[in-house]
Amino acid sequence: MAITVGDAAPAFSLSDQEGNQITLDSLLGKSVVLYFYPKDDTPG
């Protein structure tokens, strides 16, 4: 699923460094920075 600038972030969940489950919904009302990068070891 491709997203473009201005799209709302899709719902997701992941584990933090302590193994706690974090969801985007749990961050509602807080400042959040989502950072994406190209696949490792690829040009560009």
Jmol script that loads the backbone (N, CA, C; Angstrom):
load data "model"
ATOM      1  N   MET A   1       0.844  -1.178   0.000  1.00  0.00           N
ATOM      2  CA  MET A   1       0.000   0.000   0.000  1.00  0.00           C
ATOM      3  C   MET A   1       0.891   1.244   0.000  1.00  0.00           C
ATOM      4  N   ALA A   2       0.843   2.021  -1.042  1.00  0.00           N
ATOM      5  CA  ALA A   2       1.643   3.239  -1.125  1.00  0.00           C
ATOM      6  C   ALA A   2       0.892   4.401  -0.478  1.00  0.00           C
ATOM      7  N   ILE A   3       1.628   5.256   0.221  1.00  0.00           N
ATOM      8  CA  ILE A   3       1.044   6.475   0.763  1.00  0.00           C
ATOM      9  C   ILE A   3       1.784   7.649   0.154  1.00  0.00           C
ATOM     10  N   THR A   4       1.125   8.787   0.114  1.00  0.00           N
ATOM     11  CA  THR A   4       1.739   9.989  -0.433  1.00  0.00           C
ATOM     12  C   THR A   4       1.717  11.079   0.616  1.00  0.00           C
ATOM     13  N   VAL A   5       2.466  12.129   0.360  1.00  0.00           N
ATOM     14  CA  VAL A   5       2.519  13.259   1.280  1.00  0.00           C
ATOM     15  C   VAL A   5       1.111  13.770   1.528  1.00  0.00           C
ATOM     16  N   GLY A   6       0.775  13.962   2.790  1.00  0.00           N
ATOM     17  CA  GLY A   6      -0.535  14.471   3.167  1.00  0.00           C
ATOM     18  C   GLY A   6      -1.529  13.387   3.560  1.00  0.00           C
ATOM     19  N   ASP A   7      -1.227  12.123   3.222  1.00  0.00           N
ATOM     20  CA  ASP A   7      -2.111  11.024   3.629  1.00  0.00           C
ATOM     21  C   ASP A   7      -2.016  10.823   5.139  1.00  0.00           C
ATOM     22  N   ALA A   8      -3.102  10.366   5.724  1.00  0.00           N
ATOM     23  CA  ALA A   8      -3.075   9.988   7.137  1.00  0.00           C
ATOM     24  C   ALA A   8      -2.244   8.721   7.284  1.00  0.00           C
ATOM     25  N   ALA A   9      -1.527   8.616   8.381  1.00  0.00           N
ATOM     26  CA  ALA A   9      -0.721   7.412   8.631  1.00  0.00           C
ATOM     27  C   ALA A   9      -1.647   6.230   8.875  1.00  0.00           C
ATOM     28  N   PRO A  10      -1.326   5.080   8.310  1.00  0.00           N
ATOM     29  CA  PRO A  10      -2.144   3.885   8.553  1.00  0.00           C
ATOM     30  C   PRO A  10      -1.955   3.397   9.987  1.00  0.00           C
ATOM     31  N   ALA A  11      -2.951   2.699  10.499  1.00  0.00           N
ATOM     32  CA  ALA A  11      -2.846   2.123  11.845  1.00  0.00           C
ATOM     33  C   ALA A  11      -1.713   1.100  11.857  1.00  0.00           C
ATOM     34  N   PHE A  12      -0.934   1.088  12.928  1.00  0.00           N
ATOM     35  CA  PHE A  12       0.142   0.108  13.052  1.00  0.00           C
ATOM     36  C   PHE A  12       0.379  -0.203  14.519  1.00  0.00           C
ATOM     37  N   SER A  13       1.068  -1.297  14.749  1.00  0.00           N
ATOM     38  CA  SER A  13       1.542  -1.625  16.095  1.00  0.00           C
ATOM     39  C   SER A  13       2.942  -2.201  15.962  1.00  0.00           C
ATOM     40  N   LEU A  14       3.753  -1.991  16.987  1.00  0.00           N
ATOM     41  CA  LEU A  14       5.116  -2.475  16.996  1.00  0.00           C
ATOM     42  C   LEU A  14       5.590  -2.571  18.434  1.00  0.00           C
ATOM     43  N   SER A  15       6.718  -3.213  18.627  1.00  0.00           N
ATOM     44  CA  SER A  15       7.282  -3.358  19.964  1.00  0.00           C
ATOM     45  C   SER A  15       8.340  -2.292  20.195  1.00  0.00           C
ATOM     46  N   ASP A  16       8.348  -1.720  21.413  1.00  0.00           N
ATOM     47  CA  ASP A  16       9.400  -0.766  21.748  1.00  0.00           C
ATOM     48  C   ASP A  16      10.627  -1.517  22.264  1.00  0.00           C
ATOM     49  N   GLN A  17      11.643  -0.780  22.710  1.00  0.00           N
ATOM     50  CA  GLN A  17      12.896  -1.393  23.137  1.00  0.00           C
ATOM     51  C   GLN A  17      12.734  -2.281  24.362  1.00  0.00           C
ATOM     52  N   GLU A  18      11.613  -2.150  25.082  1.00  0.00           N
ATOM     53  CA  GLU A  18      11.365  -2.974  26.266  1.00  0.00           C
ATOM     54  C   GLU A  18      10.375  -4.097  25.989  1.00  0.00           C
ATOM     55  N   GLY A  19       9.946  -4.228  24.726  1.00  0.00           N
ATOM     56  CA  GLY A  19       9.016  -5.284  24.363  1.00  0.00           C
ATOM     57  C   GLY A  19       7.552  -4.925  24.540  1.00  0.00           C
ATOM     58  N   ASN A  20       7.257  -3.685  24.928  1.00  0.00           N
ATOM     59  CA  ASN A  20       5.869  -3.234  25.080  1.00  0.00           C
ATOM     60  C   ASN A  20       5.260  -2.943  23.723  1.00  0.00           C
ATOM     61  N   GLN A  21       4.012  -3.329  23.527  1.00  0.00           N
ATOM     62  CA  GLN A  21       3.314  -3.087  22.267  1.00  0.00           C
ATOM     63  C   GLN A  21       2.864  -1.626  22.197  1.00  0.00           C
ATOM     64  N   ILE A  22       3.204  -0.945  21.121  1.00  0.00           N
ATOM     65  CA  ILE A  22       2.834   0.454  20.892  1.00  0.00           C
ATOM     66  C   ILE A  22       1.966   0.505  19.646  1.00  0.00           C
ATOM     67  N   THR A  23       0.858   1.253  19.709  1.00  0.00           N
ATOM     68  CA  THR A  23       0.008   1.458  18.541  1.00  0.00           C
ATOM     69  C   THR A  23      -0.058   2.943  18.246  1.00  0.00           C
ATOM     70  N   LEU A  24      -0.371   3.270  17.016  1.00  0.00           N
ATOM     71  CA  LEU A  24      -0.513   4.681  16.659  1.00  0.00           C
ATOM     72  C   LEU A  24      -1.648   5.307  17.468  1.00  0.00           C
ATOM     73  N   ASP A  25      -2.728   4.565  17.683  1.00  0.00           N
ATOM     74  CA  ASP A  25      -3.851   5.079  18.475  1.00  0.00           C
ATOM     75  C   ASP A  25      -3.434   5.429  19.904  1.00  0.00           C
ATOM     76  N   SER A  26      -2.477   4.689  20.475  1.00  0.00           N
ATOM     77  CA  SER A  26      -2.047   4.960  21.846  1.00  0.00           C
ATOM     78  C   SER A  26      -1.273   6.270  21.949  1.00  0.00           C
ATOM     79  N   LEU A  27      -0.854   6.816  20.814  1.00  0.00           N
ATOM     80  CA  LEU A  27      -0.096   8.065  20.791  1.00  0.00           C
ATOM     81  C   LEU A  27      -0.969   9.277  20.469  1.00  0.00           C
ATOM     82  N   LEU A  28      -2.275   9.063  20.357  1.00  0.00           N
ATOM     83  CA  LEU A  28      -3.201  10.144  20.025  1.00  0.00           C
ATOM     84  C   LEU A  28      -3.052  11.305  21.006  1.00  0.00           C
ATOM     85  N   GLY A  29      -2.895  12.505  20.490  1.00  0.00           N
ATOM     86  CA  GLY A  29      -2.737  13.702  21.310  1.00  0.00           C
ATOM     87  C   GLY A  29      -1.296  14.031  21.643  1.00  0.00           C
ATOM     88  N   LYS A  30      -0.357  13.154  21.247  1.00  0.00           N
ATOM     89  CA  LYS A  30       1.057  13.399  21.491  1.00  0.00           C
ATOM     90  C   LYS A  30       1.740  13.745  20.167  1.00  0.00           C
ATOM     91  N   SER A  31       2.873  14.407  20.263  1.00  0.00           N
ATOM     92  CA  SER A  31       3.659  14.686  19.056  1.00  0.00           C
ATOM     93  C   SER A  31       4.345  13.402  18.616  1.00  0.00           C
ATOM     94  N   VAL A  32       4.235  13.084  17.324  1.00  0.00           N
ATOM     95  CA  VAL A  32       4.807  11.857  16.787  1.00  0.00           C
ATOM     96  C   VAL A  32       5.541  12.174  15.493  1.00  0.00           C
ATOM     97  N   VAL A  33       6.728  11.616  15.327  1.00  0.00           N
ATOM     98  CA  VAL A  33       7.480  11.735  14.082  1.00  0.00           C
ATOM     99  C   VAL A  33       7.610  10.334  13.492  1.00  0.00           C
ATOM    100  N   LEU A  34       7.127  10.153  12.273  1.00  0.00           N
ATOM    101  CA  LEU A  34       7.292   8.892  11.566  1.00  0.00           C
ATOM    102  C   LEU A  34       8.416   9.073  10.564  1.00  0.00           C
ATOM    103  N   TYR A  35       9.396   8.203  10.609  1.00  0.00           N
ATOM    104  CA  TYR A  35      10.562   8.315   9.741  1.00  0.00           C
ATOM    105  C   TYR A  35      10.653   7.065   8.886  1.00  0.00           C
ATOM    106  N   PHE A  36      10.729   7.243   7.596  1.00  0.00           N
ATOM    107  CA  PHE A  36      10.867   6.138   6.657  1.00  0.00           C
ATOM    108  C   PHE A  36      12.165   6.310   5.897  1.00  0.00           C
ATOM    109  N   TYR A  37      12.817   5.209   5.566  1.00  0.00           N
ATOM    110  CA  TYR A  37      14.045   5.265   4.808  1.00  0.00           C
ATOM    111  C   TYR A  37      14.057   4.146   3.784  1.00  0.00           C
ATOM    112  N   PRO A  38      14.872   4.314   2.731  1.00  0.00           N
ATOM    113  CA  PRO A  38      14.943   3.255   1.711  1.00  0.00           C
ATOM    114  C   PRO A  38      15.488   1.964   2.310  1.00  0.00           C
ATOM    115  N   LYS A  39      15.179   0.873   1.677  1.00  0.00           N
ATOM    116  CA  LYS A  39      15.692  -0.416   2.120  1.00  0.00           C
ATOM    117  C   LYS A  39      17.217  -0.351   2.238  1.00  0.00           C
ATOM    118  N   ASP A  40      17.768  -0.928   3.295  1.00  0.00           N
ATOM    119  CA  ASP A  40      19.221  -0.912   3.509  1.00  0.00           C
ATOM    120  C   ASP A  40      19.972  -1.490   2.311  1.00  0.00           C
ATOM    121  N   ASP A  41      21.135  -0.901   2.088  1.00  0.00           N
ATOM    122  CA  ASP A  41      22.052  -1.354   1.040  1.00  0.00           C
ATOM    123  C   ASP A  41      21.491  -1.231  -0.375  1.00  0.00           C
ATOM    124  N   THR A  42      20.638  -0.259  -0.605  1.00  0.00           N
ATOM    125  CA  THR A  42      20.151   0.004  -1.954  1.00  0.00           C
ATOM    126  C   THR A  42      20.551   1.425  -2.342  1.00  0.00           C
ATOM    127  N   PRO A  43      20.801   1.675  -3.620  1.00  0.00           N
ATOM    128  CA  PRO A  43      21.145   3.039  -4.024  1.00  0.00           C
ATOM    129  C   PRO A  43      19.946   3.972  -3.878  1.00  0.00           C
ATOM    130  N   GLY A  44      20.200   5.204  -3.604  1.00  0.00           N
ATOM    131  CA  GLY A  44      19.139   6.193  -3.551  1.00  0.00           C
ATOM    132  C   GLY A  44      18.840   6.613  -2.192  1.00  0.00           C
TER     133      GLY A  44
END
end "model"
wireframe off; spacefill off
backbone 0.3
color backbone group
